[in-house]
């Protein structure tokens, strides 16, 4: 497999992650490793992955330290390098104002969205170092932007992704001399399970934005988002290091 371009995509069995697996695996020269939290779930992904010779899986629950600890061993059985790491998995399981958000919601969002991607990167780093490509892309959100801040009940989610953005900037600085290209992307508002929950709940919680959500907001399918993101990832070079991009390739402000 080392002659192939090796992608590792976390959260690869649903939503944007699954769409990225499908899009990138169209090129038979690519070898896609998709992390899945529970291999027994999502029959569509199981059928798809078993039908593709260039798709394999590793078990990875971002909320389980043991899964993260075993990731290096799992990868080592499949490849000796990773060319492109796409940190896609995350959660947005609750909508609360800061003054109302339960402690556990904050802890879970930070553990999964901010901390787990860092600890996973630590495990993937030795594999990326063996590649000439050395790309790491972290799926973030416009809701984490300070420069384009929009108030809303995304306290734990938005702040946890903002913490992730800091780690992206820090990693891009630490590893730039090693030839890494590390950046964040906003995938758009996507009609995934997670996105659909937000599309349903946010207009109820923010009536002043109901018209915007119903008439002005662009909503992408997972496949549309994945196609756009794959183009951004393919086009990226050292100039992308330490930056934040929209799914269409335009630069986003942190």
N, C-alpha and C positions, 0 to 999 in steps of 0.2 A: 504493500500500500504506500510505501514511501515515495514512489514515483508519481503518485497522485497529489493533487492539491487537497489538503486535509482541512476540513472545517469541523469545529466543535460548536454546537448550538445548544445552549441550555433551554429547557422548556420546549423541546422539539416535537412534542407529540400533540400539541393543540395550538389554536390561535395563530398568531404571527409566527411562532416558532415552527409549527408544522408547515405553514405556508413557505417559510424559508427553506425547510428541508426539501419540499417538493420542487421549489424553483431551482435551487442550487444543484440538486441531484439530476436535473435534466442533462447536465454536462457529465458524460460518463467518465471524464478525466478527473472529476471531483469525487472525493470520498467523504461522506457526511457522517459524523458521529453525533447523534442526537441524545441529549440527556432526557430521561423520563423519570418522573417521580414515582409512578406506579405502572410498571409494564403491563399489568393485567387490565388497565383501563384504556379506553379509546380503541375500539375494534378497527376503525377506519385507518388509524395510524399503524396498527399492528399488521393489517393486511398489506398496506402500502410498503412498509419497511421490509417485510418478508419477500415482497415481489421485486425489490431493488437490490442488485448485487453491490451497489456502491453506497448503501445506507446501513449503518450499524447503530447500536444503542449502548448506553451506559445508564445504570441506575443512579439517580441523584435527586434526593429531596433536600432542597435548600435549607430546610428547617432541622435537618439531622446532621449533627457533627460527624457521625460515623460514615455517612454517605460521602461527605466532603473529604474526609480522611482517606477513604478508599479510592478516590477518583484517579489518583496517579497510577495505582495498580491496575485499575480497569482500563485506563487509556493505554498503558504499556502492553496490554495483551492485544491491542488493535493496531497500534502505530508507534513509531519512534519519534514522531514530530507532529506538531499542529501548526498549520500555516495561518489560519484565521480562526480566532476565538470570538464568538458572538454571544455575549452575556445577555440573554433575552428573558429568562425566567424572572418572574416577580409576582407581587400580589397588589391588589387594590380592593381589599375586601370590606372596607367600611368607609362611610362618609360622615365625618364629624367636624364640627368647629373645634378650635383648640380648647376652649373652655369646657367642652363636653366630652372630649375624646377619652375613652377608658385607657388606663395605663397599659393593659395588655395589647390593645390595638397599636399603640406606639411601639411597644417592644417588638411585636411580631413584624410590623412593617420595617423597622430598622434592621432587625435580624435577617429578614429575607431580601429586602431591597438594597440595603446599604452594606451590610457586613458580609453576607454570603458571597456576593460577587467578588469581593476582595480576597476572601479565603480560597475561593475556587480559582481565581487567577493565580494565587501562590502555587497551587498544585499544577496548573497548566503552564506556568512560566518556563519550567525546564524543557517542555516540549516545544514551546514557541521559540526558545533560544536556538533550537536546532534547525529552524526554518530560515530561508532567505527572506520570506515575506513578512513575518512577525507583525501581524495585525491583530488588534484587540478592539472590538466594538461593543460599547455598552448601551443597551436600550434604556433611554431615560424618558423624560416627558417635558413638554412645555410648562407643565404645572410646577416644575422645579426651578424655573428661571427666576432670578432676582430682577433682572433688567426688564423682563416682560411679565412682571407679576400680575396675576389676576386673582382677586380674592374669591375664595370658595371653600366649601367644606371638605377640603382634601388635606387636612392638617398633617396627619401621620404619613400619608402617601407622598405628598409633595415634599415634605421636609426630608423624608428618607431618601428620595431620589436626588434631592439637592446635596445630601451627604455623599451619595454615590458620585455625583458630578465632581465633588472635591477630590475624591479618590482618582477619578479619571485624570484630572489636571495634575495631581501629584505623581501618578504613575507615568504620565506622558513626559514629565520633567525628569523623573528619575531614570527613565529608560531610553531617552532620546539618543544618547550616545551609543546605545547598543543597536540602533537601527530599527527600533519599534515605531509603529504608527498606532496610536491609541486615541480614540475619540468617542464622543457620545452622539446618539441619534434620537430624534423624536420621531416615532413611527406614524404619527398622525392619529386622529380619532378613528379607531378601528372597530368594526362590528364583530369583535370577538366576544366570548362570554364575558370577559372583564369589561370591555368597552360597552357592551350592550347594557350591563348593569348601571354603568355611569350615565349612559344616555337616557335611561329610564328614570333614575333617581335625581340627577342634578337639576333638571327643570322643575321638579317638585320642591326641591330645597332652595332653589334660586329662581323664583317666579319672574324676576326682572330679566332673566336671560332666556325665558321660554321661547320668545320669538326667534332669537339667535339660534337656538338649538333646532328649531323646527324649519327654519328657512335659509339660514346663512352658513351653518356649519357644514364643512365637507366631511363626509363619513366614508372611509375606505373599507373595502372588504379586506380580510387578511391577505388574500392573494395579491390585491393591488398594492398594499403596503409592502409586502415581501418583494414584489418585483421592483418597486422603487428603491427599497433599501439595498437590494442586491446590486443595483446599478451604482449606488453611492459607494458601496463597499468595494466593488470592482474598480471604480475610478479613483479610489483614494490612494494617496501617496504620502510622502513625508510632510507635505504642506498641511495635511489634515490633522497632524499630531497636536493634541491638546485643545481641540476645538469641539464645537457642538453643532450638529447639522439637523435640518429638517429632512424628512423623507424624500423631498424632491431635490436634495443636494444643495439648497441654499443654506448659508450659514445662520445659525441661531445664536443669540446672545445668551451667555450664562446668567 
